[in-house]
Amino acid sequence: MRTFLIAESETPDERAARRAHAGKSSGETYAATLRQLQPDARIEIAQPADADTPAMTPEALTGYDAIFLTGSPLHVYDDTPEVRRQIAFMRAVFASGTPSFGSCAGLQVATAAAGGTVRAMPNRMEAGIARRIVATDEGRDHPLLAGRAATWDAPAIHGDEVETLPEGATRLAGNDVTRVQAVEIRHDKGIFWGVQYHPELALDEIAVALRRQAASLVEAGLARDERDVTDRADLLDTLHDAPDSRAVRWLLGVDGELADAAGRRREIMNFIAALPMLDRRGSR
C-alpha cells in the first residue's frame, strides 16, 4: 500500500475560507482526487507553512511514496515566515529523494526551493481555463505529458508565474499567457514534476474560485463586469454536472481534455504511474 503526503500552504484562515466556499481546503481536494485514483493508498495532509507544524526532516519524508504540493494564495516572492517555512519544507523534500508533484503555487514553491524565481504576472492573469497549452520539444516525449493532445486546455487560476527556472529544470509546456506551464526539476536527490494549472480540481471548484475573485477578474480586464464572470462560472458548473454535453462544450470552446475527469487529471495519473522510475531514495 502506498503512502502519500499532501502539503498545503494555505494559512488556517485561507483553509477555513476555502472550506466555506468550496467545501474543502486545497489539501482536502487533492486527497479526494487521489482517493479516486488510488483507492488503496494511505493519505496524510500536512501544513508545513503553519507556525505550529514541526519541521519535517528529509529522513522523515523518505517514509512516503510521493509528496504532493497544492495550490494556495501564497506568493513565493514575499519574504514571510509562511513562505520561508514552505520553501524549507520543499528543500527537505528534494533532499529526501522522494518523488514530488505540485500544481500552481506548488510548482512555484518547488521552483524557488531549487533556486529559480517567481513573479507577479505583469498586467495579466490566467483564470478559468488555460488555453492552447503546447508541449516543448523536450515535453513531447516526456512521461508527465503522456497521452496529451498536440494542444490542450486545463483548469487554471493564477496571477503569479515562474520567471526563471532553476538549474536542473526542464520546461515541458507553455502557452501564450504563461511560458512555464509544465516542468521537471531535478535538485539535490529529488525529482519534482509540476504544472502551473490545476489537474486536481473539479470544474465546479474552478467556478467557485472565479466567483470569489470576480472583482479582480474585472479589474484585470478578463471580464466586462461581474455578471460575465458569473455566466462563465455557471457554464463550468453545468459542464461539471453534464461533462458530455456537446452544447456546453461548444459554449466554452473545450473538449474532453478539460471536460472529462480523466483528461483533466492526466498529469497526476502519469506521475503516479511513473513513481517506480522517479524514486531516488535508494541513491542516498
NUDREN-44854 format. One record per residue (C-alpha): residue number from 1; chain; x, y, z. Coordinates in pm, 1 decimal, padded with zeros to 6 digits. Layout:
// residues N
[pt NUM; A; [X; Y; Z]],
...
// end
This chain:
// residues 284
[pt 1; A; [00000.0; 00000.0; 00000.0]],
[pt 2; A; [00137.3; 00339.3; -00099.7]],
[pt 3; A; [00151.5; 00632.5; 00141.0]],
[pt 4; A; [00109.2; 00983.1; 00003.2]],
[pt 5; A; [00173.8; 01311.9; 00182.7]],
[pt 6; A; [-00014.9; 01623.7; 00072.2]],
[pt 7; A; [00144.4; 01954.5; 00171.4]],
[pt 8; A; [-00093.1; 02250.4; 00166.2]],
[pt 9; A; [00042.8; 02601.3; 00204.6]],
[pt 10; A; [-00278.2; 02785.9; 00281.4]],
[pt 11; A; [-00287.3; 02964.4; 00615.0]],
[pt 12; A; [-00551.4; 02848.7; 00866.1]],
[pt 13; A; [-00774.9; 03143.1; 00770.4]],
[pt 14; A; [-00736.0; 03064.0; 00399.9]],
[pt 15; A; [-00819.6; 02697.5; 00461.1]],
[pt 16; A; [-01132.3; 02798.1; 00650.8]],
[pt 17; A; [-01236.5; 03039.4; 00376.5]],
[pt 18; A; [-01190.9; 02776.7; 00104.6]],
[pt 19; A; [-01390.2; 02521.6; 00302.1]],
[pt 20; A; [-01669.5; 02776.2; 00343.5]],
[pt 21; A; [-01686.3; 02842.5; -00030.4]],
[pt 22; A; [-01576.9; 02516.6; -00194.2]],
[pt 23; A; [-01636.0; 02262.1; 00082.4]],
[pt 24; A; [-01270.8; 02155.9; 00105.6]],
[pt 25; A; [-00928.5; 02301.3; 00168.6]],
[pt 26; A; [-00679.5; 02264.9; -00116.2]],
[pt 27; A; [-00525.2; 01964.5; 00055.6]],
[pt 28; A; [-00863.7; 01801.5; 00104.8]],
[pt 29; A; [-00935.7; 01849.6; -00266.0]],
[pt 30; A; [-00608.7; 01676.1; -00352.3]],
[pt 31; A; [-00690.5; 01395.1; -00110.1]],
[pt 32; A; [-01032.3; 01340.6; -00268.8]],
[pt 33; A; [-00876.0; 01322.4; -00615.5]],
[pt 34; A; [-00601.3; 01083.4; -00505.2]],
[pt 35; A; [-00851.2; 00855.9; -00329.5]],
[pt 36; A; [-01038.6; 00821.2; -00656.8]],
[pt 37; A; [-00718.8; 00744.7; -00846.9]],
[pt 38; A; [-00557.8; 00523.1; -00578.5]],
[pt 39; A; [-00835.8; 00391.2; -00352.0]],
[pt 40; A; [-00598.7; 00172.9; -00150.7]],
[pt 41; A; [-00343.7; 00447.7; -00078.7]],
[pt 42; A; [-00288.5; 00588.7; 00269.9]],
[pt 43; A; [-00310.7; 00967.9; 00252.4]],
[pt 44; A; [-00186.0; 01223.6; 00503.9]],
[pt 45; A; [-00219.0; 01602.1; 00492.8]],
[pt 46; A; [00035.2; 01842.3; 00643.7]],
[pt 47; A; [00051.5; 02221.0; 00671.3]],
[pt 48; A; [00425.8; 02297.5; 00656.2]],
[pt 49; A; [00367.1; 02673.8; 00627.1]],
[pt 50; A; [00191.4; 02686.0; 00967.4]],
[pt 51; A; [00391.4; 02814.0; 01265.0]],
[pt 52; A; [00282.6; 02523.6; 01487.7]],
[pt 53; A; [00375.1; 02248.1; 01239.6]],
[pt 54; A; [00707.7; 02082.7; 01333.9]],
[pt 55; A; [00967.0; 02094.0; 01056.8]],
[pt 56; A; [00990.3; 01762.3; 00869.8]],
[pt 57; A; [01336.7; 01622.0; 00809.1]],
[pt 58; A; [01449.3; 01455.5; 00486.0]],
[pt 59; A; [01472.6; 01129.4; 00679.9]],
[pt 60; A; [01107.4; 01153.7; 00785.9]],
[pt 61; A; [00998.6; 01233.0; 00430.5]],
[pt 62; A; [01157.8; 00915.8; 00295.1]],
[pt 63; A; [00870.8; 00729.8; 00461.3]],
[pt 64; A; [00630.2; 00846.4; 00189.0]],
[pt 65; A; [00596.9; 00707.8; -00160.8]],
[pt 66; A; [00515.5; 01050.1; -00304.0]],
[pt 67; A; [00458.8; 01407.1; -00189.3]],
[pt 68; A; [00205.2; 01646.5; -00344.5]],
[pt 69; A; [00216.0; 02026.5; -00313.5]],
[pt 70; A; [-00113.4; 02209.0; -00352.1]],
[pt 71; A; [-00203.7; 02547.8; -00487.6]],
[pt 72; A; [-00268.4; 02836.4; -00249.6]],
[pt 73; A; [-00287.0; 03217.8; -00231.2]],
[pt 74; A; [00075.3; 03218.5; -00110.3]],
[pt 75; A; [00313.5; 03445.2; -00305.1]],
[pt 76; A; [00656.2; 03282.8; -00317.6]],
[pt 77; A; [00834.3; 03616.2; -00370.2]],
[pt 78; A; [00704.0; 03753.0; -00036.5]],
[pt 79; A; [00962.0; 03715.0; 00238.9]],
[pt 80; A; [00721.2; 03598.7; 00509.2]],
[pt 81; A; [00758.1; 03326.1; 00773.8]],
[pt 82; A; [00493.4; 03117.6; 00592.1]],
[pt 83; A; [00685.8; 03132.6; 00264.6]],
[pt 84; A; [01018.9; 03057.3; 00432.8]],
[pt 85; A; [00871.6; 02752.4; 00607.8]],
[pt 86; A; [00713.8; 02624.2; 00286.8]],
[pt 87; A; [01038.6; 02659.7; 00090.7]],
[pt 88; A; [01236.5; 02492.4; 00370.7]],
[pt 89; A; [00990.2; 02202.4; 00356.0]],
[pt 90; A; [01037.6; 02167.7; -00020.2]],
[pt 91; A; [01414.6; 02168.2; 00017.9]],
[pt 92; A; [01375.8; 01880.9; 00262.4]],
[pt 93; A; [01161.2; 01700.5; 00004.9]],
[pt 94; A; [01434.4; 01739.2; -00256.4]],
[pt 95; A; [01696.2; 01619.9; -00006.4]],
[pt 96; A; [01487.3; 01312.5; 00077.2]],
[pt 97; A; [01482.2; 01180.4; -00280.2]],
[pt 98; A; [01107.3; 01118.0; -00251.3]],
[pt 99; A; [00923.3; 01188.6; -00579.7]],
[pt 100; A; [00708.0; 01501.2; -00567.9]],
[pt 101; A; [00436.9; 01667.1; -00774.1]],
[pt 102; A; [00280.2; 02011.1; -00748.2]],
[pt 103; A; [00031.5; 02239.0; -00917.5]],
[pt 104; A; [00009.0; 02619.1; -00936.3]],
[pt 105; A; [00171.3; 02752.7; -00616.7]],
[pt 106; A; [00317.7; 02405.1; -00564.0]],
[pt 107; A; [00515.8; 02445.6; -00885.4]],
[pt 108; A; [00624.7; 02792.9; -00776.9]],
[pt 109; A; [00742.1; 02671.5; -00434.7]],
[pt 110; A; [00948.6; 02394.2; -00592.1]],
[pt 111; A; [01098.8; 02643.0; -00837.5]],
[pt 112; A; [01203.5; 02881.6; -00559.5]],
[pt 113; A; [01334.9; 02599.4; -00338.3]],
[pt 114; A; [01562.9; 02483.7; -00620.9]],
[pt 115; A; [01696.1; 02834.6; -00694.9]],
[pt 116; A; [01457.2; 02972.7; -00957.1]],
[pt 117; A; [01240.8; 03283.9; -00932.4]],
[pt 118; A; [00869.2; 03360.2; -00932.9]],
[pt 119; A; [00697.6; 03689.1; -01011.7]],
[pt 120; A; [00355.9; 03850.7; -01025.7]],
[pt 121; A; [00233.0; 03824.6; -01383.1]],
[pt 122; A; [00279.6; 04166.6; -01549.7]],
[pt 123; A; [-00056.0; 04316.9; -01648.5]],
[pt 124; A; [-00234.6; 03985.0; -01691.8]],
[pt 125; A; [-00393.2; 03683.7; -01522.4]],
[pt 126; A; [-00495.0; 03336.7; -01629.9]],
[pt 127; A; [-00834.3; 03243.9; -01493.2]],
[pt 128; A; [-01084.4; 02966.5; -01551.0]],
[pt 129; A; [-00922.4; 02787.6; -01842.6]],
[pt 130; A; [-00559.8; 02790.4; -01956.8]],
[pt 131; A; [-00592.8; 02778.8; -02336.0]],
[pt 132; A; [-00382.0; 02616.3; -02606.9]],
[pt 133; A; [-00107.0; 02468.7; -02389.8]],
[pt 134; A; [00163.3; 02317.2; -02611.0]],
[pt 135; A; [00447.3; 02082.0; -02519.6]],
[pt 136; A; [00805.4; 02192.0; -02581.1]],
[pt 137; A; [01041.7; 01972.0; -02780.9]],
[pt 138; A; [01154.0; 01819.1; -02450.1]],
[pt 139; A; [00796.6; 01778.4; -02331.6]],
[pt 140; A; [00658.5; 01593.1; -02632.9]],
[pt 141; A; [00810.6; 01263.0; -02525.2]],
[pt 142; A; [00815.9; 01328.6; -02152.0]],
[pt 143; A; [00611.9; 01082.3; -01942.2]],
[pt 144; A; [00445.0; 01363.6; -01746.0]],
[pt 145; A; [00255.5; 01461.5; -02062.6]],
[pt 146; A; [00197.9; 01111.3; -02199.5]],
[pt 147; A; [-00136.3; 01094.6; -02379.2]],
[pt 148; A; [-00178.6; 01470.0; -02412.4]],
[pt 149; A; [-00310.7; 01607.7; -02740.7]],
[pt 150; A; [-00093.1; 01835.0; -02955.7]],
[pt 151; A; [-00255.9; 02125.9; -02773.1]],
[pt 152; A; [-00486.0; 02120.7; -02471.5]],
[pt 153; A; [-00680.5; 02332.4; -02224.1]],
[pt 154; A; [-00669.0; 02293.7; -01844.3]],
[pt 155; A; [-00831.4; 02442.5; -01532.4]],
[pt 156; A; [-00627.6; 02738.7; -01410.5]],
[pt 157; A; [-00646.1; 03046.0; -01192.8]],
[pt 158; A; [-00327.6; 03235.0; -01105.8]],
[pt 159; A; [-00170.3; 03578.5; -01103.6]],
[pt 160; A; [00186.6; 03460.0; -01034.7]],
[pt 161; A; [00417.4; 03263.8; -01263.6]],
[pt 162; A; [00764.1; 03116.1; -01287.4]],
[pt 163; A; [01004.4; 03382.7; -01405.7]],
[pt 164; A; [01330.6; 03185.9; -01427.9]],
[pt 165; A; [01372.2; 02811.9; -01393.2]],
[pt 166; A; [01644.3; 02676.7; -01165.1]],
[pt 167; A; [01945.4; 02481.5; -01281.2]],
[pt 168; A; [01840.3; 02121.2; -01334.3]],
[pt 169; A; [01494.3; 02213.0; -01462.3]],
[pt 170; A; [01340.0; 02126.3; -01797.9]],
[pt 171; A; [01047.8; 02327.9; -01934.6]],
[pt 172; A; [00791.2; 02083.8; -02072.8]],
[pt 173; A; [00498.9; 02301.3; -02183.3]],
[pt 174; A; [00376.9; 02659.6; -02213.2]],
[pt 175; A; [00119.2; 02880.3; -02381.0]],
[pt 176; A; [00084.2; 03241.7; -02493.3]],
[pt 177; A; [-00007.4; 03358.0; -02142.7]],
[pt 178; A; [00241.7; 03168.9; -01928.2]],
[pt 179; A; [00571.7; 03041.7; -02065.9]],
[pt 180; A; [00613.5; 02774.4; -01795.6]],
[pt 181; A; [00303.3; 02554.5; -01778.9]],
[pt 182; A; [00477.3; 02223.1; -01704.8]],
[pt 183; A; [00825.5; 02141.7; -01580.5]],
[pt 184; A; [01056.2; 01876.3; -01440.1]],
[pt 185; A; [01301.8; 01988.3; -01170.9]],
[pt 186; A; [01596.9; 01773.4; -01063.5]],
[pt 187; A; [01754.5; 01916.9; -00749.9]],
[pt 188; A; [01963.9; 01765.1; -00473.2]],
[pt 189; A; [01849.4; 01399.4; -00457.1]],
[pt 190; A; [01492.5; 01461.1; -00573.9]],
[pt 191; A; [01278.5; 01485.4; -00884.8]],
[pt 192; A; [00974.9; 01712.8; -00900.0]],
[pt 193; A; [00709.7; 01719.2; -01173.2]],
[pt 194; A; [00475.3; 02016.7; -01175.2]],
[pt 195; A; [00221.7; 02216.2; -01370.7]],
[pt 196; A; [00100.3; 02574.6; -01344.8]],
[pt 197; A; [-00258.8; 02463.0; -01398.2]],
[pt 198; A; [-00483.6; 02253.0; -01170.9]],
[pt 199; A; [-00530.0; 01889.1; -01275.8]],
[pt 200; A; [-00665.3; 01807.6; -00929.8]],
[pt 201; A; [-00964.5; 02042.6; -00945.9]],
[pt 202; A; [-01320.4; 01962.7; -01044.0]],
[pt 203; A; [-01488.5; 02213.9; -01271.1]],
[pt 204; A; [-01728.2; 02329.8; -01000.3]],
[pt 205; A; [-01426.5; 02422.1; -00783.6]],
[pt 206; A; [-01293.6; 02642.2; -01063.0]],
[pt 207; A; [-01639.5; 02800.6; -01081.6]],
[pt 208; A; [-01623.9; 02879.0; -00708.9]],
[pt 209; A; [-01278.4; 03034.3; -00748.8]],
[pt 210; A; [-01399.0; 03255.3; -01034.0]],
[pt 211; A; [-01693.3; 03384.8; -00831.8]],
[pt 212; A; [-01468.5; 03456.1; -00532.5]],
[pt 213; A; [-01227.8; 03657.8; -00749.9]],
[pt 214; A; [-01485.4; 03822.5; -00975.9]],
[pt 215; A; [-01384.0; 04178.7; -00889.0]],
[pt 216; A; [-01016.3; 04102.8; -00955.6]],
[pt 217; A; [-01100.0; 03945.7; -01291.4]],
[pt 218; A; [-01292.8; 04254.6; -01396.7]],
[pt 219; A; [-01007.8; 04477.0; -01280.8]],
[pt 220; A; [-00762.9; 04264.5; -01483.6]],
[pt 221; A; [-00973.9; 04314.8; -01794.6]],
[pt 222; A; [-01074.2; 03949.6; -01831.3]],
[pt 223; A; [-01443.3; 04033.3; -01797.1]],
[pt 224; A; [-01657.4; 04338.1; -01866.4]],
[pt 225; A; [-01836.5; 04307.2; -01535.5]],
[pt 226; A; [-01903.4; 04057.6; -01259.8]],
[pt 227; A; [-02204.6; 03922.0; -01448.0]],
[pt 228; A; [-01964.0; 03799.5; -01718.1]],
[pt 229; A; [-01771.4; 03609.9; -01451.6]],
[pt 230; A; [-02089.0; 03462.7; -01306.4]],
[pt 231; A; [-02204.9; 03348.7; -01650.0]],
[pt 232; A; [-01872.3; 03172.8; -01714.1]],
[pt 233; A; [-01882.9; 03011.4; -01369.3]],
[pt 234; A; [-02239.2; 02892.4; -01432.9]],
[pt 235; A; [-02127.4; 02723.6; -01755.9]],
[pt 236; A; [-01846.3; 02546.0; -01571.4]],
[pt 237; A; [-02094.8; 02426.4; -01309.8]],
[pt 238; A; [-02318.2; 02295.6; -01586.0]],
[pt 239; A; [-02029.0; 02114.5; -01754.8]],
[pt 240; A; [-01931.8; 01964.7; -01418.7]],
[pt 241; A; [-02280.9; 01812.6; -01395.6]],
[pt 242; A; [-02301.0; 01714.9; -01765.0]],
[pt 243; A; [-01945.1; 01666.2; -01897.0]],
[pt 244; A; [-02069.9; 01502.0; -02218.1]],
[pt 245; A; [-02292.6; 01796.3; -02313.7]],
[pt 246; A; [-02194.8; 01898.0; -02666.2]],
[pt 247; A; [-02380.3; 02226.4; -02624.6]],
[pt 248; A; [-02189.8; 02333.1; -02312.3]],
[pt 249; A; [-01858.0; 02215.8; -02455.9]],
[pt 250; A; [-01928.8; 02430.6; -02759.5]],
[pt 251; A; [-02021.4; 02734.4; -02549.9]],
[pt 252; A; [-01698.2; 02707.0; -02352.7]],
[pt 253; A; [-01489.8; 02603.6; -02653.2]],
[pt 254; A; [-01345.3; 02292.7; -02485.0]],
[pt 255; A; [-01314.4; 01921.7; -02548.9]],
[pt 256; A; [-01254.1; 01611.9; -02338.6]],
[pt 257; A; [-00908.4; 01727.6; -02230.4]],
[pt 258; A; [-01089.8; 01963.5; -01993.2]],
[pt 259; A; [-01446.2; 01828.9; -01973.3]],
[pt 260; A; [-01357.8; 01471.8; -01877.1]],
[pt 261; A; [-01208.5; 01398.7; -01535.3]],
[pt 262; A; [-00951.1; 01162.1; -01687.1]],
[pt 263; A; [-00844.0; 01434.1; -01929.5]],
[pt 264; A; [-00801.2; 01695.1; -01656.2]],
[pt 265; A; [-00612.7; 01458.0; -01427.5]],
[pt 266; A; [-00375.4; 01316.7; -01686.1]],
[pt 267; A; [-00057.6; 01461.5; -01532.0]],
[pt 268; A; [-00137.5; 01327.6; -01183.7]],
[pt 269; A; [-00215.7; 00985.4; -01329.3]],
[pt 270; A; [00110.0; 00989.3; -01526.1]],
[pt 271; A; [00305.9; 01090.4; -01215.4]],
[pt 272; A; [00160.7; 00804.9; -01010.9]],
[pt 273; A; [00234.8; 00557.2; -01290.1]],
[pt 274; A; [00595.9; 00679.5; -01307.3]],
[pt 275; A; [00669.9; 00658.0; -00931.5]],
[pt 276; A; [00895.2; 00349.5; -00952.7]],
[pt 277; A; [01110.2; 00532.1; -01210.0]],
[pt 278; A; [01122.0; 00857.7; -01011.3]],
[pt 279; A; [01205.7; 00716.6; -00667.7]],
[pt 280; A; [01562.8; 00817.9; -00584.5]],
[pt 281; A; [01565.9; 00724.0; -00216.1]],
[pt 282; A; [01792.9; 00431.6; -00295.0]],
[pt 283; A; [02061.0; 00678.4; -00406.1]],
[pt 284; A; [02102.8; 00817.3; -00054.6]],
// end
